[in-house]
Amino acid sequence: MASAGSKEGSGDGIAELARRRGFLWLAFEIYGGAAGFYDYGPLGALLKRRVEEAWRNFYLKEGFYEIETTNIAPREIFEASGHLESFTDRAVVCKHCKSFFRVSEGVDVREKCPECGGELENAGEFNLMFQTRIGVPKGGRDEGAQKKSEGYLRPETAQGIFLNFQRLLRFNRDKLPFGVIQIGKAYRNEISPRKSLIRLREFTMAEAEVFVDPGEKSNHPRFEEIKDRKLWFVPSEGEEGEKSIEEAVRSGIIANEYLGYHIAKVEEFLGRIGIPQDKLRFRQHRQDEMAHYARDCWDAEFFSERYGWMEIVGVADRGDYDLSSHASHSNTDMGVHGKLQVREGEAEKTKAKIIPHVIEPSYGIDRIIYALLESSLYEEQVGKEKRKVLRFKNEIAPIIAAVFPLLNRDELKSKAKEVFQQLRDASIFVEYDDSGSIGRRYRRQDEIGTPYCITIDYETLEDDTVTIRERDTMEQVRVPIAEIKEALFAQYHMD
Amino acid sequence: MASAGSKEGSGDGIAELARRRGFLWLAFEIYGGAAGFYDYGPLGALLKRRVEEAWRNFYLKEGFYEIETTNIAPREIFEASGHLESFTDRAVVCKHCKSFFRVSEGVDVREKCPECGGELENAGEFNLMFQTRIGVPKGGRDEGAQKKSEGYLRPETAQGIFLNFQRLLRFNRDKLPFGVIQIGKAYRNEISPRKSLIRLREFTMAEAEVFVDPGEKSNHPRFEEIKDRKLWFVPSEGEEGEKSIEEAVRSGIIANEYLGYHIAKVEEFLGRIGIPQDKLRFRQHRQDEMAHYARDCWDAEFFSERYGWMEIVGVADRGDYDLSSHASHSNTDMGVHGKLQVREGEAEKTKAKIIPHVIEPSYGIDRIIYALLESSLYEEQVGKEKRKVLRFKNEIAPIIAAVFPLLNRDELKSKAKEVFQQLRDASIFVEYDDSGSIGRRYRRQDEIGTPYCITIDYETLEDDTVTIRERDTMEQVRVPIAEIKEALFAQYHMD
């Protein structure tokens, strides 16, 4: 047995391992790179895909629909959504070196330039959307035509869902509530993204939009299932601390059951993929940091040893902001016939038309990947050696099993390749490796978080059994080849 | 048994069904839409995901690595790749209404304006990339700074793979050949995209880049496996006709075994997801239509009843164009130590450094989705009624099975919901439906291509058996509930 191991989460260790082992690569590196852009290497892409699949299945099983909408949208969409006016950051510029900086806690016009020490001055508000132009503008230099051809890269995937609300409602046979998800790229033209791995200009969001009759927000049909779960809450006013979801809703810290239910689901999902609960808290936005569309917002924050508390998911109550705004800008009816209501003091029943409210859990997939890497990395003393190990949960490990011949001999290699092919045909993500000592091959797999290593030795050739070595305990068991698949599938939650 | 049914592939039938049943929706429709942009509704997103998963698994099993790179890239990438100079279309503009048109077979300066009948004049070359700006340009109006901050949306995913070539080579332990795939959005700012469903400005590509020692191109290690397959070839010179891959390579129609192998793999994949072989041909590009980076290119073309022959996959031999170009622009060494070669007339062995060549199968996922919809749609006479049915292969059907209570009674509904939940927990994409007559519910599932309908009736309550009705034959079998999962998994190729 290995020692429990020490956390190796801080700082450069992760960035170095992520680069060396093919998880995350600075984009355009041969041209010197560009701030805010990262690529996923082969292992990073596998890890990301598994996280996305887990997320998608989590919400599809809750009954959500998935759609896929465009990355580019015309100007009028963002006039309606409020992003053209309100999705901005304040910037300062250095009088000396002309560098721009986002105004934040650290940088202000009263400070000196972080690059050259020069004097800073206010540079105004900058919109964070990437602008482009769709087609050839008709009418040449005419200002109206220019505006009409303006397009933007979406700053969130949500708008594509709101724009299709009527079709989605019809798809759900005109009934509320229902939920819709989307996974895709979003873009923010950050002024000076220095926290490179976590402040990206291009990133992946996974968003869920729940449409609900505002009269039903305080009554989630499955609230019972989650009400006793305890989370750490940091409300915008009052004391932080651990509370059950039910206490938080009843005491008014969380505004309604729908918001409470979806906060609980966020915590459940993050736990399932391996974010440690003791590094997680739910912090409510102050009025002055809330997005322009939100009435209330809670961030799921992960405690990073490198960056401190950082947002990885936001759960917002967007009210009827988006649907009402698109209704008036596009002159479309977004109303829905609500539940049959008996109005107090009236004898008659009325079926009022309402604009649904939206509860939105919005996940930052790249930051979740970062949090998984940081919180999974351990360094352990094994005998005289140190080993680095990524303790990924089986549900998300990029490689499920590696297959080795014990020695570099043809008869072992061909048998190992046969076992490897058999597992690959069954869609288990497996790797074959015959280079270097067996110890070195184990270390390599530990570093990329592979839960199982399967070794073919001379006993295999006699009785068709192999050893399976488990990553965390480093214990080995002997298993017949015919049972590997089942053993791995059982361990591995393959949905 | 149903009659064989007639093809219902032409024209508006598909567009109407795709819109009504939630496959494809015109984007920004409440604002009047925008040419060249479509969204995937809930069923379209499921279908697309299944096609992408099938594609990914197909190439991963061939041993390819997958990566994910950025949609935005700085100007210098496309200076090097040649897209800034060469990725252009010629346009004409109407003197009267100022509409722009792409110069093609149909539109030319000698014609009249298709919109108003006015006179056309040449408007020059237009670059098809969407341009944007990354960050706040330093130095204000300085032209160099403006250029430096220019960014473009990628017109193909391939460049992201080429830029990471050295890291990928290292990941593959410095050995050739190897292959890398990427699925993602790409963008082309088409001048006037009127063929809306198939000429998109934003679309999904699935690309594979195979890096090979140029000295090995004529010798693919698995050529034997595919050499006897017969395909319909339309070479740029000479007669079209059916030939085996081996004949095509030996007679010089296809330049080398690598290109031949990957053309065969394209045909294999398209067949697997259900593109009929008799609607498929491989057409070689003429010299004057070849992309600037290609030495040779074959398009897999699908015969559409609406659009005629249309490209759905391109297989290009890009030679060393991209790696050599990035090597010189970024001043990076892209050379690889090739195989040990014995030079003729020399006694010594030399290990020459070579620049790998690239063979690239590049799939247009949206057009493949369109081709699947068109070629799967049949209209059949069943008794007095007509039914529309999408004969999707099980491998890609968006919904695997629908569960119905025979009648709208509580005891049947609760049993049906139980069976539904059991299947959903096993990750089988299932739908529950209790609205309307059973016949109407069958038709609804036929129209979205669901292979199996499971009906719960009073016999179910007695002996725990259900009927499973098969989409194409409309035959029903009675199966114990305990065996549904296995029956569906067996039918369903779930990898």
Chai-1 contact restraints between the chains, C-beta under 6 A:
chainA,res_idxA,chainB,res_idxB,connection_type,confidence,min_distance_angstrom,max_distance_angstrom,comment,restraint_id
A,G22,B,F171,contact,1.0,0.0,6.0,A-B,restraint_1
A,W25,B,R167,contact,1.0,0.0,6.0,A-B,restraint_2
A,A27,B,T70,contact,1.0,0.0,6.0,A-B,restraint_3
A,I30,B,S330,contact,1.0,0.0,6.0,A-B,restraint_4
A,I30,B,T332,contact,1.0,0.0,6.0,A-B,restraint_5
A,Y31,B,E76,contact,1.0,0.0,6.0,A-B,restraint_6
A,Y31,B,S330,contact,1.0,0.0,6.0,A-B,restraint_7
A,A34,B,P74,contact,1.0,0.0,6.0,A-B,restraint_8
A,F37,B,T70,contact,1.0,0.0,6.0,A-B,restraint_9
A,D39,B,T69,contact,1.0,0.0,6.0,A-B,restraint_10
A,Y40,B,I67,contact,1.0,0.0,6.0,A-B,restraint_11
A,Y40,B,E68,contact,1.0,0.0,6.0,A-B,restraint_12
A,G41,B,I67,contact,1.0,0.0,6.0,A-B,restraint_13
A,P42,B,Y65,contact,1.0,0.0,6.0,A-B,restraint_14
A,P42,B,I67,contact,1.0,0.0,6.0,A-B,restraint_15
A,P42,B,F171,contact,1.0,0.0,6.0,A-B,restraint_16
A,A45,B,E66,contact,1.0,0.0,6.0,A-B,restraint_17
A,A45,B,I67,contact,1.0,0.0,6.0,A-B,restraint_18
A,A45,B,E68,contact,1.0,0.0,6.0,A-B,restraint_19
A,Y65,B,P42,contact,1.0,0.0,6.0,A-B,restraint_20
A,E66,B,A45,contact,1.0,0.0,6.0,A-B,restraint_21
A,I67,B,Y40,contact,1.0,0.0,6.0,A-B,restraint_22
A,I67,B,G41,contact,1.0,0.0,6.0,A-B,restraint_23
A,I67,B,P42,contact,1.0,0.0,6.0,A-B,restraint_24
A,I67,B,A45,contact,1.0,0.0,6.0,A-B,restraint_25
A,E68,B,Y40,contact,1.0,0.0,6.0,A-B,restraint_26
A,E68,B,A45,contact,1.0,0.0,6.0,A-B,restraint_27
A,T69,B,D39,contact,1.0,0.0,6.0,A-B,restraint_28
A,T70,B,A27,contact,1.0,0.0,6.0,A-B,restraint_29
A,T70,B,F37,contact,1.0,0.0,6.0,A-B,restraint_30
A,T70,B,E202,contact,1.0,0.0,6.0,A-B,restraint_31
A,N71,B,K185,contact,1.0,0.0,6.0,A-B,restraint_32
A,I72,B,E202,contact,1.0,0.0,6.0,A-B,restraint_33
A,P74,B,A34,contact,1.0,0.0,6.0,A-B,restraint_34
A,E76,B,Y31,contact,1.0,0.0,6.0,A-B,restraint_35
A,K98,B,K138,contact,1.0,0.0,6.0,A-B,restraint_36
A,K98,B,G139,contact,1.0,0.0,6.0,A-B,restraint_37
A,F100,B,V136,contact,1.0,0.0,6.0,A-B,restraint_38
A,F130,B,T132,contact,1.0,0.0,6.0,A-B,restraint_39
A,T132,B,F130,contact,1.0,0.0,6.0,A-B,restraint_40
A,T132,B,T132,contact,1.0,0.0,6.0,A-B,restraint_41
A,V136,B,F100,contact,1.0,0.0,6.0,A-B,restraint_42
A,V136,B,I191,contact,1.0,0.0,6.0,A-B,restraint_43
A,K138,B,K98,contact,1.0,0.0,6.0,A-B,restraint_44
A,G139,B,K98,contact,1.0,0.0,6.0,A-B,restraint_45
A,R167,B,W25,contact,1.0,0.0,6.0,A-B,restraint_46
A,F171,B,G22,contact,1.0,0.0,6.0,A-B,restraint_47
A,F171,B,P42,contact,1.0,0.0,6.0,A-B,restraint_48
A,K185,B,N71,contact,1.0,0.0,6.0,A-B,restraint_49
A,I191,B,V136,contact,1.0,0.0,6.0,A-B,restraint_50
A,E202,B,T70,contact,1.0,0.0,6.0,A-B,restraint_51
A,E202,B,I72,contact,1.0,0.0,6.0,A-B,restraint_52
A,S330,B,I30,contact,1.0,0.0,6.0,A-B,restraint_53
A,S330,B,Y31,contact,1.0,0.0,6.0,A-B,restraint_54
A,T332,B,I30,contact,1.0,0.0,6.0,A-B,restraint_55
A,S427,B,D495,contact,1.0,0.0,6.0,A-B,restraint_56
A,D495,B,S427,contact,1.0,0.0,6.0,A-B,restraint_57
